[in-house]
Structure formats: C-alpha cells, structure tokens
Amino acid sequence: MDLMPGGDLRYHICKKHKFTEQQIRFFAACICHGLEFIHSQNIIHRDIKPENLVFDNEGIFFTYQGYLHLTDLGIAK
C-alpha cells in the first residue's frame, strides 16, 4: 500500500468541523470513483467509514491537491 500521509477523514472532520459544499462534492466524487473501480474488479468493500478514507499529499485537500483513497479491505469480498 502507498503512503498516505494526509490523515484520515475522521481526523479532518474533528479538526475542521465544517466543510464547504465543493469540498463535500469532491470527497463524494473520490469515494464514488474508488467504489466504481473496486466494484469493476468484483470486490465489495463492506466497511466504508471515515477512518477508512485517507488523504494523500499531506491532506492538502482544501485546495484540491489531495485525493481521498479507500483503505482497509480486510473484510472485503
């Protein structure tokens, strides 16, 4: 697995408390894109939660330079 130094989504929710509509749309797009890919590989994640969504590029997602990634496929089918 690649290094994702930006922290998980739960950490950023606790830290910021509020996001803009554009940021939330970006998060949703990243999640949908990730799910589309793993579903195309016939994999079901089964454990989507903020702790399993991590940022790359040191979490600089407020300027759209970091992307959200799905992790923890331990109970995936």
PDB file with one MODEL, atoms N, CA, C and O in Angstrom:
MODEL        1
ATOM      1  N   MET A   1       0.840  -1.183   0.000  1.00  0.00           N
ATOM      2  CA  MET A   1       0.000   0.000   0.000  1.00  0.00           C
ATOM      3  C   MET A   1       0.889   1.252   0.000  1.00  0.00           C
ATOM      4  O   MET A   1       1.921   1.289   0.670  1.00  0.00           O
ATOM      5  N   ASP A   2       0.488   2.242  -0.735  1.00  0.00           N
ATOM      6  CA  ASP A   2       1.225   3.508  -0.796  1.00  0.00           C
ATOM      7  C   ASP A   2       1.054   4.295   0.497  1.00  0.00           C
ATOM      8  O   ASP A   2       0.065   4.135   1.213  1.00  0.00           O
ATOM      9  N   LEU A   3       2.023   5.138   0.780  1.00  0.00           N
ATOM     10  CA  LEU A   3       1.972   6.005   1.940  1.00  0.00           C
ATOM     11  C   LEU A   3       0.930   7.103   1.706  1.00  0.00           C
ATOM     12  O   LEU A   3       0.952   7.776   0.676  1.00  0.00           O
ATOM     13  N   MET A   4       0.031   7.276   2.658  1.00  0.00           N
ATOM     14  CA  MET A   4      -0.996   8.313   2.598  1.00  0.00           C
ATOM     15  C   MET A   4      -0.837   9.207   3.824  1.00  0.00           C
ATOM     16  O   MET A   4      -1.519   9.004   4.828  1.00  0.00           O
ATOM     17  N   PRO A   5       0.057  10.195   3.753  1.00  0.00           N
ATOM     18  CA  PRO A   5       0.406  10.988   4.933  1.00  0.00           C
ATOM     19  C   PRO A   5      -0.608  12.061   5.307  1.00  0.00           C
ATOM     20  O   PRO A   5      -0.386  12.796   6.269  1.00  0.00           O
ATOM     21  N   GLY A   6      -1.711  12.172   4.577  1.00  0.00           N
ATOM     22  CA  GLY A   6      -2.656  13.256   4.829  1.00  0.00           C
ATOM     23  C   GLY A   6      -3.639  13.010   5.953  1.00  0.00           C
ATOM     24  O   GLY A   6      -4.428  13.897   6.274  1.00  0.00           O
ATOM     25  N   GLY A   7      -3.618  11.838   6.561  1.00  0.00           N
ATOM     26  CA  GLY A   7      -4.557  11.545   7.644  1.00  0.00           C
ATOM     27  C   GLY A   7      -5.882  11.037   7.119  1.00  0.00           C
ATOM     28  O   GLY A   7      -6.163  11.098   5.923  1.00  0.00           O
ATOM     29  N   ASP A   8      -6.697  10.530   8.043  1.00  0.00           N
ATOM     30  CA  ASP A   8      -7.988  10.010   7.628  1.00  0.00           C
ATOM     31  C   ASP A   8      -9.063  11.099   7.700  1.00  0.00           C
ATOM     32  O   ASP A   8      -8.852  12.165   8.278  1.00  0.00           O
ATOM     33  N   LEU A   9     -10.206  10.809   7.107  1.00  0.00           N
ATOM     34  CA  LEU A   9     -11.289  11.781   7.045  1.00  0.00           C
ATOM     35  C   LEU A   9     -11.835  12.098   8.435  1.00  0.00           C
ATOM     36  O   LEU A   9     -12.235  13.234   8.691  1.00  0.00           O
ATOM     37  N   ARG A  10     -11.860  11.125   9.327  1.00  0.00           N
ATOM     38  CA  ARG A  10     -12.364  11.361  10.679  1.00  0.00           C
ATOM     39  C   ARG A  10     -11.534  12.428  11.396  1.00  0.00           C
ATOM     40  O   ARG A  10     -12.089  13.301  12.063  1.00  0.00           O
ATOM     41  N   TYR A  11     -10.224  12.359  11.260  1.00  0.00           N
ATOM     42  CA  TYR A  11      -9.334  13.349  11.863  1.00  0.00           C
ATOM     43  C   TYR A  11      -9.667  14.754  11.358  1.00  0.00           C
ATOM     44  O   TYR A  11      -9.740  15.700  12.142  1.00  0.00           O
ATOM     45  N   HIS A  12      -9.870  14.884  10.040  1.00  0.00           N
ATOM     46  CA  HIS A  12     -10.149  16.195   9.463  1.00  0.00           C
ATOM     47  C   HIS A  12     -11.548  16.693   9.812  1.00  0.00           C
ATOM     48  O   HIS A  12     -11.761  17.899   9.930  1.00  0.00           O
ATOM     49  N   ILE A  13     -12.502  15.780   9.978  1.00  0.00           N
ATOM     50  CA  ILE A  13     -13.843  16.173  10.424  1.00  0.00           C
ATOM     51  C   ILE A  13     -13.768  16.746  11.835  1.00  0.00           C
ATOM     52  O   ILE A  13     -14.375  17.779  12.115  1.00  0.00           O
ATOM     53  N   CYS A  14     -13.033  16.087  12.720  1.00  0.00           N
ATOM     54  CA  CYS A  14     -12.888  16.561  14.102  1.00  0.00           C
ATOM     55  C   CYS A  14     -12.127  17.880  14.162  1.00  0.00           C
ATOM     56  O   CYS A  14     -12.425  18.736  14.994  1.00  0.00           O
ATOM     57  N   LYS A  15     -11.152  18.041  13.284  1.00  0.00           N
ATOM     58  CA  LYS A  15     -10.314  19.235  13.291  1.00  0.00           C
ATOM     59  C   LYS A  15     -11.041  20.446  12.709  1.00  0.00           C
ATOM     60  O   LYS A  15     -10.963  21.540  13.268  1.00  0.00           O
ATOM     61  N   LYS A  16     -11.736  20.263  11.606  1.00  0.00           N
ATOM     62  CA  LYS A  16     -12.351  21.387  10.892  1.00  0.00           C
ATOM     63  C   LYS A  16     -13.808  21.609  11.276  1.00  0.00           C
ATOM     64  O   LYS A  16     -14.251  22.757  11.284  1.00  0.00           O
ATOM     65  N   HIS A  17     -14.562  20.586  11.588  1.00  0.00           N
ATOM     66  CA  HIS A  17     -15.980  20.625  11.974  1.00  0.00           C
ATOM     67  C   HIS A  17     -16.926  20.970  10.828  1.00  0.00           C
ATOM     68  O   HIS A  17     -18.097  20.595  10.877  1.00  0.00           O
ATOM     69  N   LYS A  18     -16.459  21.663   9.812  1.00  0.00           N
ATOM     70  CA  LYS A  18     -17.330  22.112   8.739  1.00  0.00           C
ATOM     71  C   LYS A  18     -16.571  22.110   7.422  1.00  0.00           C
ATOM     72  O   LYS A  18     -15.387  22.441   7.382  1.00  0.00           O
ATOM     73  N   PHE A  19     -17.256  21.735   6.343  1.00  0.00           N
ATOM     74  CA  PHE A  19     -16.656  21.759   5.018  1.00  0.00           C
ATOM     75  C   PHE A  19     -17.578  22.514   4.078  1.00  0.00           C
ATOM     76  O   PHE A  19     -18.778  22.624   4.327  1.00  0.00           O
ATOM     77  N   THR A  20     -17.016  23.033   3.001  1.00  0.00           N
ATOM     78  CA  THR A  20     -17.837  23.711   2.005  1.00  0.00           C
ATOM     79  C   THR A  20     -18.541  22.648   1.150  1.00  0.00           C
ATOM     80  O   THR A  20     -18.173  21.474   1.156  1.00  0.00           O
ATOM     81  N   GLU A  21     -19.545  23.093   0.432  1.00  0.00           N
ATOM     82  CA  GLU A  21     -20.265  22.175  -0.452  1.00  0.00           C
ATOM     83  C   GLU A  21     -19.334  21.622  -1.528  1.00  0.00           C
ATOM     84  O   GLU A  21     -19.449  20.455  -1.900  1.00  0.00           O
ATOM     85  N   GLN A  22     -18.419  22.438  -2.029  1.00  0.00           N
ATOM     86  CA  GLN A  22     -17.469  21.984  -3.049  1.00  0.00           C
ATOM     87  C   GLN A  22     -16.555  20.893  -2.505  1.00  0.00           C
ATOM     88  O   GLN A  22     -16.266  19.920  -3.201  1.00  0.00           O
ATOM     89  N   GLN A  23     -16.103  21.049  -1.270  1.00  0.00           N
ATOM     90  CA  GLN A  23     -15.241  20.036  -0.667  1.00  0.00           C
ATOM     91  C   GLN A  23     -15.992  18.725  -0.501  1.00  0.00           C
ATOM     92  O   GLN A  23     -15.445  17.657  -0.775  1.00  0.00           O
ATOM     93  N   ILE A  24     -17.231  18.797  -0.058  1.00  0.00           N
ATOM     94  CA  ILE A  24     -18.020  17.577   0.137  1.00  0.00           C
ATOM     95  C   ILE A  24     -18.290  16.889  -1.199  1.00  0.00           C
ATOM     96  O   ILE A  24     -18.264  15.661  -1.285  1.00  0.00           O
ATOM     97  N   ARG A  25     -18.548  17.673  -2.231  1.00  0.00           N
ATOM     98  CA  ARG A  25     -18.740  17.082  -3.562  1.00  0.00           C
ATOM     99  C   ARG A  25     -17.467  16.385  -4.026  1.00  0.00           C
ATOM    100  O   ARG A  25     -17.523  15.311  -4.625  1.00  0.00           O
ATOM    101  N   PHE A  26     -16.319  17.001  -3.748  1.00  0.00           N
ATOM    102  CA  PHE A  26     -15.038  16.404  -4.116  1.00  0.00           C
ATOM    103  C   PHE A  26     -14.823  15.093  -3.364  1.00  0.00           C
ATOM    104  O   PHE A  26     -14.393  14.104  -3.958  1.00  0.00           O
ATOM    105  N   PHE A  27     -15.117  15.075  -2.065  1.00  0.00           N
ATOM    106  CA  PHE A  27     -14.991  13.851  -1.269  1.00  0.00           C
ATOM    107  C   PHE A  27     -15.896  12.757  -1.836  1.00  0.00           C
ATOM    108  O   PHE A  27     -15.470  11.615  -2.011  1.00  0.00           O
ATOM    109  N   ALA A  28     -17.150  13.121  -2.122  1.00  0.00           N
ATOM    110  CA  ALA A  28     -18.107  12.144  -2.653  1.00  0.00           C
ATOM    111  C   ALA A  28     -17.643  11.598  -4.004  1.00  0.00           C
ATOM    112  O   ALA A  28     -17.783  10.406  -4.275  1.00  0.00           O
ATOM    113  N   ALA A  29     -17.095  12.465  -4.844  1.00  0.00           N
ATOM    114  CA  ALA A  29     -16.604  12.023  -6.153  1.00  0.00           C
ATOM    115  C   ALA A  29     -15.443  11.047  -5.995  1.00  0.00           C
ATOM    116  O   ALA A  29     -15.370  10.046  -6.709  1.00  0.00           O
ATOM    117  N   CYS A  30     -14.534  11.334  -5.059  1.00  0.00           N
ATOM    118  CA  CYS A  30     -13.411  10.427  -4.813  1.00  0.00           C
ATOM    119  C   CYS A  30     -13.907   9.064  -4.327  1.00  0.00           C
ATOM    120  O   CYS A  30     -13.422   8.026  -4.777  1.00  0.00           O
ATOM    121  N   ILE A  31     -14.865   9.072  -3.417  1.00  0.00           N
ATOM    122  CA  ILE A  31     -15.413   7.815  -2.884  1.00  0.00           C
ATOM    123  C   ILE A  31     -16.114   7.032  -3.985  1.00  0.00           C
ATOM    124  O   ILE A  31     -15.907   5.826  -4.117  1.00  0.00           O
ATOM    125  N   CYS A  32     -16.946   7.712  -4.780  1.00  0.00           N
ATOM    126  CA  CYS A  32     -17.654   7.025  -5.874  1.00  0.00           C
ATOM    127  C   CYS A  32     -16.676   6.452  -6.888  1.00  0.00           C
ATOM    128  O   CYS A  32     -16.853   5.328  -7.357  1.00  0.00           O
ATOM    129  N   HIS A  33     -15.658   7.208  -7.224  1.00  0.00           N
ATOM    130  CA  HIS A  33     -14.658   6.733  -8.193  1.00  0.00           C
ATOM    131  C   HIS A  33     -13.946   5.480  -7.661  1.00  0.00           C
ATOM    132  O   HIS A  33     -13.746   4.512  -8.395  1.00  0.00           O
ATOM    133  N   GLY A  34     -13.570   5.511  -6.388  1.00  0.00           N
ATOM    134  CA  GLY A  34     -12.924   4.343  -5.780  1.00  0.00           C
ATOM    135  C   GLY A  34     -13.834   3.132  -5.747  1.00  0.00           C
ATOM    136  O   GLY A  34     -13.408   2.019  -6.055  1.00  0.00           O
ATOM    137  N   LEU A  35     -15.091   3.349  -5.373  1.00  0.00           N
ATOM    138  CA  LEU A  35     -16.041   2.233  -5.325  1.00  0.00           C
ATOM    139  C   LEU A  35     -16.324   1.673  -6.720  1.00  0.00           C
ATOM    140  O   LEU A  35     -16.441   0.460  -6.892  1.00  0.00           O
ATOM    141  N   GLU A  36     -16.433   2.549  -7.704  1.00  0.00           N
ATOM    142  CA  GLU A  36     -16.628   2.078  -9.087  1.00  0.00           C
ATOM    143  C   GLU A  36     -15.481   1.172  -9.509  1.00  0.00           C
ATOM    144  O   GLU A  36     -15.703   0.133 -10.132  1.00  0.00           O
ATOM    145  N   PHE A  37     -14.260   1.560  -9.173  1.00  0.00           N
ATOM    146  CA  PHE A  37     -13.106   0.753  -9.561  1.00  0.00           C
ATOM    147  C   PHE A  37     -13.121  -0.607  -8.871  1.00  0.00           C
ATOM    148  O   PHE A  37     -12.976  -1.634  -9.533  1.00  0.00           O
ATOM    149  N   ILE A  38     -13.294  -0.629  -7.545  1.00  0.00           N
ATOM    150  CA  ILE A  38     -13.243  -1.934  -6.873  1.00  0.00           C
ATOM    151  C   ILE A  38     -14.430  -2.803  -7.254  1.00  0.00           C
ATOM    152  O   ILE A  38     -14.309  -4.028  -7.286  1.00  0.00           O
ATOM    153  N   HIS A  39     -15.583  -2.189  -7.545  1.00  0.00           N
ATOM    154  CA  HIS A  39     -16.729  -2.985  -7.996  1.00  0.00           C
ATOM    155  C   HIS A  39     -16.471  -3.555  -9.383  1.00  0.00           C
ATOM    156  O   HIS A  39     -16.931  -4.655  -9.687  1.00  0.00           O
ATOM    157  N   SER A  40     -15.742  -2.830 -10.234  1.00  0.00           N
ATOM    158  CA  SER A  40     -15.411  -3.357 -11.566  1.00  0.00           C
ATOM    159  C   SER A  40     -14.477  -4.570 -11.455  1.00  0.00           C
ATOM    160  O   SER A  40     -14.399  -5.383 -12.376  1.00  0.00           O
ATOM    161  N   GLN A  41     -13.773  -4.686 -10.326  1.00  0.00           N
ATOM    162  CA  GLN A  41     -12.897  -5.832 -10.061  1.00  0.00           C
ATOM    163  C   GLN A  41     -13.629  -6.927  -9.269  1.00  0.00           C
ATOM    164  O   GLN A  41     -13.006  -7.870  -8.782  1.00  0.00           O
ATOM    165  N   ASN A  42     -14.958  -6.792  -9.146  1.00  0.00           N
ATOM    166  CA  ASN A  42     -15.814  -7.732  -8.402  1.00  0.00           C
ATOM    167  C   ASN A  42     -15.433  -7.812  -6.925  1.00  0.00           C
ATOM    168  O   ASN A  42     -15.383  -8.896  -6.345  1.00  0.00           O
ATOM    169  N   ILE A  43     -15.167  -6.661  -6.330  1.00  0.00           N
ATOM    170  CA  ILE A  43     -14.844  -6.568  -4.900  1.00  0.00           C
ATOM    171  C   ILE A  43     -15.889  -5.682  -4.239  1.00  0.00           C
ATOM    172  O   ILE A  43     -16.244  -4.630  -4.771  1.00  0.00           O
ATOM    173  N   ILE A  44     -16.380  -6.108  -3.080  1.00  0.00           N
ATOM    174  CA  ILE A  44     -17.298  -5.307  -2.272  1.00  0.00           C
ATOM    175  C   ILE A  44     -16.549  -4.904  -1.017  1.00  0.00           C
ATOM    176  O   ILE A  44     -15.994  -5.764  -0.334  1.00  0.00           O
ATOM    177  N   HIS A  45     -16.519  -3.612  -0.694  1.00  0.00           N
ATOM    178  CA  HIS A  45     -15.700  -3.105   0.415  1.00  0.00           C
ATOM    179  C   HIS A  45     -16.265  -3.508   1.778  1.00  0.00           C
ATOM    180  O   HIS A  45     -15.514  -4.065   2.579  1.00  0.00           O
ATOM    181  N   ARG A  46     -17.496  -3.269   2.081  1.00  0.00           N
ATOM    182  CA  ARG A  46     -18.221  -3.652   3.304  1.00  0.00           C
ATOM    183  C   ARG A  46     -17.809  -2.920   4.578  1.00  0.00           C
ATOM    184  O   ARG A  46     -18.310  -3.265   5.648  1.00  0.00           O
ATOM    185  N   ASP A  47     -16.924  -1.928   4.518  1.00  0.00           N
ATOM    186  CA  ASP A  47     -16.524  -1.231   5.742  1.00  0.00           C
ATOM    187  C   ASP A  47     -16.192   0.235   5.451  1.00  0.00           C
ATOM    188  O   ASP A  47     -15.133   0.730   5.837  1.00  0.00           O
ATOM    189  N   ILE A  48     -17.117   0.926   4.761  1.00  0.00           N
ATOM    190  CA  ILE A  48     -16.896   2.337   4.446  1.00  0.00           C
ATOM    191  C   ILE A  48     -17.213   3.160   5.686  1.00  0.00           C
ATOM    192  O   ILE A  48     -18.337   3.142   6.186  1.00  0.00           O
ATOM    193  N   LYS A  49     -16.215   3.877   6.172  1.00  0.00           N
ATOM    194  CA  LYS A  49     -16.376   4.796   7.304  1.00  0.00           C
ATOM    195  C   LYS A  49     -15.243   5.811   7.228  1.00  0.00           C
ATOM    196  O   LYS A  49     -14.248   5.563   6.548  1.00  0.00           O
ATOM    197  N   PRO A  50     -15.369   6.946   7.909  1.00  0.00           N
ATOM    198  CA  PRO A  50     -14.346   7.992   7.791  1.00  0.00           C
ATOM    199  C   PRO A  50     -12.925   7.526   8.134  1.00  0.00           C
ATOM    200  O   PRO A  50     -11.959   8.037   7.568  1.00  0.00           O
ATOM    201  N   GLU A  51     -12.789   6.571   9.046  1.00  0.00           N
ATOM    202  CA  GLU A  51     -11.457   6.081   9.407  1.00  0.00           C
ATOM    203  C   GLU A  51     -10.785   5.323   8.277  1.00  0.00           C
ATOM    204  O   GLU A  51      -9.560   5.200   8.257  1.00  0.00           O
ATOM    205  N   ASN A  52     -11.572   4.812   7.331  1.00  0.00           N
ATOM    206  CA  ASN A  52     -11.034   4.030   6.218  1.00  0.00           C
ATOM    207  C   ASN A  52     -10.905   4.854   4.934  1.00  0.00           C
ATOM    208  O   ASN A  52     -10.690   4.299   3.856  1.00  0.00           O
ATOM    209  N   LEU A  53     -11.036   6.162   5.051  1.00  0.00           N
ATOM    210  CA  LEU A  53     -10.866   7.066   3.926  1.00  0.00           C
ATOM    211  C   LEU A  53      -9.697   7.985   4.259  1.00  0.00           C
ATOM    212  O   LEU A  53      -9.789   8.800   5.178  1.00  0.00           O
ATOM    213  N   VAL A  54      -8.601   7.859   3.520  1.00  0.00           N
ATOM    214  CA  VAL A  54      -7.387   8.611   3.833  1.00  0.00           C
ATOM    215  C   VAL A  54      -6.980   9.510   2.665  1.00  0.00           C
ATOM    216  O   VAL A  54      -7.316   9.254   1.508  1.00  0.00           O
ATOM    217  N   PHE A  55      -6.243  10.572   3.008  1.00  0.00           N
ATOM    218  CA  PHE A  55      -5.797  11.555   2.027  1.00  0.00           C
ATOM    219  C   PHE A  55      -4.328  11.360   1.687  1.00  0.00           C
ATOM    220  O   PHE A  55      -3.520  10.986   2.537  1.00  0.00           O
ATOM    221  N   ASP A  56      -4.000  11.620   0.425  1.00  0.00           N
ATOM    222  CA  ASP A  56      -2.595  11.660   0.020  1.00  0.00           C
ATOM    223  C   ASP A  56      -2.122  13.119   0.033  1.00  0.00           C
ATOM    224  O   ASP A  56      -2.881  14.008   0.418  1.00  0.00           O
ATOM    225  N   ASN A  57      -0.899  13.369  -0.375  1.00  0.00           N
ATOM    226  CA  ASN A  57      -0.320  14.716  -0.460  1.00  0.00           C
ATOM    227  C   ASN A  57      -0.485  15.516   0.822  1.00  0.00           C
ATOM    228  O   ASN A  57      -0.824  16.699   0.785  1.00  0.00           O
ATOM    229  N   GLU A  58      -0.247  14.872   1.947  1.00  0.00           N
ATOM    230  CA  GLU A  58      -0.272  15.523   3.246  1.00  0.00           C
ATOM    231  C   GLU A  58      -1.594  16.183   3.588  1.00  0.00           C
ATOM    232  O   GLU A  58      -1.622  17.145   4.355  1.00  0.00           O
ATOM    233  N   GLY A  59      -2.688  15.685   3.032  1.00  0.00           N
ATOM    234  CA  GLY A  59      -4.010  16.180   3.403  1.00  0.00           C
ATOM    235  C   GLY A  59      -4.341  17.571   2.929  1.00  0.00           C
ATOM    236  O   GLY A  59      -5.181  18.241   3.529  1.00  0.00           O
ATOM    237  N   ILE A  60      -3.701  18.028   1.861  1.00  0.00           N
ATOM    238  CA  ILE A  60      -3.974  19.377   1.364  1.00  0.00           C
ATOM    239  C   ILE A  60      -5.185  19.303   0.438  1.00  0.00           C
ATOM    240  O   ILE A  60      -5.101  19.651  -0.739  1.00  0.00           O
ATOM    241  N   PHE A  61      -6.305  18.847   0.981  1.00  0.00           N
ATOM    242  CA  PHE A  61      -7.482  18.661   0.145  1.00  0.00           C
ATOM    243  C   PHE A  61      -8.296  19.933   0.024  1.00  0.00           C
ATOM    244  O   PHE A  61      -9.213  19.988  -0.796  1.00  0.00           O
ATOM    245  N   PHE A  62      -7.998  20.956   0.804  1.00  0.00           N
ATOM    246  CA  PHE A  62      -8.770  22.191   0.713  1.00  0.00           C
ATOM    247  C   PHE A  62      -8.480  22.924  -0.585  1.00  0.00           C
ATOM    248  O   PHE A  62      -9.291  23.739  -1.027  1.00  0.00           O
ATOM    249  N   THR A  63      -7.332  22.649  -1.206  1.00  0.00           N
ATOM    250  CA  THR A  63      -7.005  23.247  -2.492  1.00  0.00           C
ATOM    251  C   THR A  63      -7.116  22.198  -3.602  1.00  0.00           C
ATOM    252  O   THR A  63      -6.633  22.418  -4.713  1.00  0.00           O
ATOM    253  N   TYR A  64      -7.737  21.085  -3.312  1.00  0.00           N
ATOM    254  CA  TYR A  64      -7.948  20.001  -4.271  1.00  0.00           C
ATOM    255  C   TYR A  64      -6.649  19.417  -4.801  1.00  0.00           C
ATOM    256  O   TYR A  64      -6.596  18.979  -5.950  1.00  0.00           O
ATOM    257  N   GLN A  65      -5.599  19.402  -3.984  1.00  0.00           N
ATOM    258  CA  GLN A  65      -4.351  18.768  -4.388  1.00  0.00           C
ATOM    259  C   GLN A  65      -4.217  17.379  -3.791  1.00  0.00           C
ATOM    260  O   GLN A  65      -3.340  16.618  -4.198  1.00  0.00           O
ATOM    261  N   GLY A  66      -5.055  17.039  -2.848  1.00  0.00           N
ATOM    262  CA  GLY A  66      -5.017  15.718  -2.240  1.00  0.00           C
ATOM    263  C   GLY A  66      -6.285  14.959  -2.602  1.00  0.00           C
ATOM    264  O   GLY A  66      -7.357  15.551  -2.729  1.00  0.00           O
ATOM    265  N   TYR A  67      -6.161  13.664  -2.766  1.00  0.00           N
ATOM    266  CA  TYR A  67      -7.315  12.842  -3.115  1.00  0.00           C
ATOM    267  C   TYR A  67      -7.619  11.877  -1.985  1.00  0.00           C
ATOM    268  O   TYR A  67      -6.726  11.459  -1.248  1.00  0.00           O
ATOM    269  N   LEU A  68      -8.868  11.537  -1.863  1.00  0.00           N
ATOM    270  CA  LEU A  68      -9.337  10.602  -0.860  1.00  0.00           C
ATOM    271  C   LEU A  68      -9.200   9.183  -1.416  1.00  0.00           C
ATOM    272  O   LEU A  68      -9.566   8.928  -2.564  1.00  0.00           O
ATOM    273  N   HIS A  69      -8.674   8.260  -0.605  1.00  0.00           N
ATOM    274  CA  HIS A  69      -8.464   6.869  -1.031  1.00  0.00           C
ATOM    275  C   HIS A  69      -9.170   5.924  -0.067  1.00  0.00           C
ATOM    276  O   HIS A  69      -9.242   6.178   1.136  1.00  0.00           O
ATOM    277  N   LEU A  70      -9.689   4.832  -0.616  1.00  0.00           N
ATOM    278  CA  LEU A  70     -10.291   3.779   0.201  1.00  0.00           C
ATOM    279  C   LEU A  70      -9.201   2.872   0.738  1.00  0.00           C
ATOM    280  O   LEU A  70      -8.292   2.481   0.006  1.00  0.00           O
ATOM    281  N   THR A  71      -9.292   2.534   2.026  1.00  0.00           N
ATOM    282  CA  THR A  71      -8.323   1.620   2.624  1.00  0.00           C
ATOM    283  C   THR A  71      -9.063   0.541   3.409  1.00  0.00           C
ATOM    284  O   THR A  71     -10.293   0.515   3.447  1.00  0.00           O
ATOM    285  N   ASP A  72      -8.299  -0.337   4.026  1.00  0.00           N
ATOM    286  CA  ASP A  72      -8.799  -1.399   4.888  1.00  0.00           C
ATOM    287  C   ASP A  72      -9.785  -2.317   4.174  1.00  0.00           C
ATOM    288  O   ASP A  72     -10.986  -2.307   4.444  1.00  0.00           O
ATOM    289  N   LEU A  73      -9.252  -3.093   3.275  1.00  0.00           N
ATOM    290  CA  LEU A  73     -10.068  -4.059   2.550  1.00  0.00           C
ATOM    291  C   LEU A  73     -10.043  -5.420   3.252  1.00  0.00           C
ATOM    292  O   LEU A  73     -10.210  -6.458   2.610  1.00  0.00           O
ATOM    293  N   GLY A  74      -9.837  -5.410   4.565  1.00  0.00           N
ATOM    294  CA  GLY A  74      -9.711  -6.634   5.328  1.00  0.00           C
ATOM    295  C   GLY A  74     -10.936  -7.529   5.299  1.00  0.00           C
ATOM    296  O   GLY A  74     -10.800  -8.753   5.294  1.00  0.00           O
ATOM    297  N   ILE A  75     -12.135  -6.947   5.279  1.00  0.00           N
ATOM    298  CA  ILE A  75     -13.345  -7.784   5.246  1.00  0.00           C
ATOM    299  C   ILE A  75     -14.069  -7.685   3.899  1.00  0.00           C
ATOM    300  O   ILE A  75     -15.257  -7.992   3.799  1.00  0.00           O
ATOM    301  N   ALA A  76     -13.338  -7.252   2.868  1.00  0.00           N
ATOM    302  CA  ALA A  76     -13.924  -7.153   1.526  1.00  0.00           C
ATOM    303  C   ALA A  76     -14.193  -8.542   0.973  1.00  0.00           C
ATOM    304  O   ALA A  76     -13.524  -9.509   1.337  1.00  0.00           O
ATOM    305  N   LYS A  77     -15.156  -8.629   0.112  1.00  0.00           N
ATOM    306  CA  LYS A  77     -15.487  -9.895  -0.549  1.00  0.00           C
ATOM    307  C   LYS A  77     -15.357  -9.720  -2.049  1.00  0.00           C
ATOM    308  O   LYS A  77     -15.590 -10.665  -2.803  1.00  0.00           O
TER     309      LYS A  77
ENDMDL
END
